[in-house]
């Protein structure tokens, strides 16, 4: 069931994005012991004019040649059916951070990961709440 959204500044190659999605999937499977077929990742690309750090757009920061923020640090939202433990979530955060950093060549301190536990009654699959499917 893990569903992830990754918000990423536009401009990376199709090959990088493909490798990133595959590596993020591996991170979810390995960290959470989730079935590969249940992992869904949505890559959302944004123009530099549509991302701000400290209230200033990345395009303006790039023009000003501001250090360390030119990548806009991707944000990943990981939505999970509630029940994973702290160790699993920590492993997921570490693995996702490493994947993004290594494949896109950006420092981990610019990456943000938000893990949200969704009650099984609040997550639908096959037209019914996950709880009714024993999840």
C-alpha angles and dihedrals in degrees: 000000000000109000119189132188117197117195108203135174109249121252107074119123122257088245092055092048092048092050090046094053091048092048092046089052090052090050092054094045093047097042100042102025087235121162109260091228090059095056116100122182125185117197111206115192120203132191115244088246089063098054125070134189114199090352094304121108119243090238091059092044090052090050088052089047091232111183125243099004101074091099094054091221110252120250120217123198112199113193113195135175102255117262107074114125129236093259092054092048092048090050090049093051092049094047095047091047091051092048094051094043096048099042098040096033097233131133117264092230089072094053121094125196124189118192114198123189110214116200110242090241090058097052119075128206129168088006095301138081114277089240091067088056092054094256 
